[in-house]
Amino acid sequence: MEINLSNALGGEDIAKRRDEFKKIFFYRMCGTGMGASACLLKEAGFHIEGADAAYFPPMSDYLKTTGIACHDLKDVDAEFLKNYDLIVVGNSVPRLSEHARMIENCGVPFTSFPTILGSLVLKERQVIGLAGTHGKTTTTYFLTQLLEKLGEDCGYLIGGIVNGRAPAKIGTSKYFTIESDEYDSAYFQKYAKFRQYELDHMILTSLEFDHADIYSSIEDIEKEFQESFNKLSGKLIANDAYPSIHKLKGVNPKLNWTMYGDDSVEGPNNAVTGKDGSQFTLLFNGDQLQFSTNIVGKHNILNISACALFLLKEGFRPASVVEAVRELSLVKRRQEVRGTYNGSVVIDDFAHHPRAITLTVEAIQAAYPEKNIVTVFEPISATARSSIFQKEFTQSLMSSNKVILATNPLKTTVENSDNLDCDLLAQELMDKGIQACCARNLEDLREQINLWTSEENVLLVLSNRTCLGLWESDFVSEIV
């Protein structure tokens, strides 16, 4: 089935025709990126409406507060769409679907949310893209908080839910921080979102293989970053712990690189992290700056260091940056303490890549050194539920004292890959002395949780969805 892109608009076309777009419709609006973009465009003065097949909290709750009309997708047809000047298509719309054909043939111009953000919101700003395989959301929120503490009313788009604030804001200062992920933009734009964000600067936290449903190799992901680097005019703060980042630096030596990984002179150095917070030093202009923060975990020390180095190199006073770092908040579902259950502290986290799991478990161990870690892991992303990281998941989960694998029956969409063998993973963990089991439905999962929660344990739930429905069940109301 051929696609019709005669009405698809790129960034330059949208920028030139800006005054034509009075009414903009977001098709599949309730996703994190789409919902946040809709809110930014409304704040910029456009009339925004949208539709989705289902509306789930917390984005649905936030959309209600904005006054944006949220339609049911089943009520949207071609005639309905003709009431709008531009359609923004979410990347959850499949290429070969009836939805795509209707959008293409209704006669209304259409585009993706990264395109419209780049052309209508970000073009005149100093845009800092927070990119990398891990830590994008957290680091975007860190940098946003730090800029605000330093007196900047910065714009931002955070790809997660934050207590007490909107997920996106235009702001009035020159700075705009934006989570810049490498997932594709739309079915008709099969390239990374961040390539359209008009980035001036980038903080690159990490770079390794992920999104196997989109990319066939790490080299494919490197190409996306190379395309973005061709347009960067400002600072590039990067973690030198990753071979792909060294490779990209070698190809782009003239960019304004600052390397900040474990082996970098610029830090962080002398890092200590524990239940009461973290301390570290950064070398800047020949001086060792001493930092202290309430945030726990080696990976978060690295994330904060990247932000601090950017701010220092932007000319903010060192003493002010040191002070700003002392008290920071995390995004929801990033080491989020939800309460206690049967005496166990319950922590919710988004980690679903082997390295992210390793870093998260290490951070929880540092925060609760006297307790055992009971990890519930739901491999649910297309990559996680494939066999690509079969061996790596065993290694990443070995730091736990007990592992419950919440096994979802969904088959992976990664081409030329088998499904993750959770029974094998559990057996390999047990062979290494780690108690492990599989739970294939919510009832089994609740039973295992009930067996392994007590005051001696921390229950760490790792999932980028609902964990077999756990976070939608009565379990939430039973947490105190």
Buried (B, 14 or more C-beta within 10 A) or exposed (E): EEEEEEBBBBBEEBBEBEEEBEEBBBBBBBBBBBBBBBBBBBBEEBBBBBBBEEBEEBBBEBBEEBEBEBBEBEEBEEEBBEEBBBBBBBBBBEEEEEBBBBBBEBEBBBBBBBBBBBBBBBEEBBBBBBBBBBBBBBBBBBBBBBBBBBEBEBBBBBBBBBEEBBBBBBBEBEBBBBBBBBBBBBBBBEBBBBBBBBBBBBBBBBBBBBBBBBBEEBEEBBEBBEEBBEEBEBBBBBBBBBEBBBBBBEEBEEBEBBBBBBEBEBBBBEBEBEEEBBBBBBBBEEEEBEBBBEBBBBBBBBBBBBBBBBBBBBEBEBEBBBBBBEEBBBBBBBBBEBEBBBEBBBBBBBBBBBBBBBBBBBBBBBBBEEBBBBBBBBBBBBBBBBBBBBEBBBBBBBBBBBBBBBBBEEEBBBEEBEBBEBEEBBBBBEEEEBBBBBBBBBEBBBEBBEEBBBEEBBBBBBBBBBBBBBBBBEBBEEBE
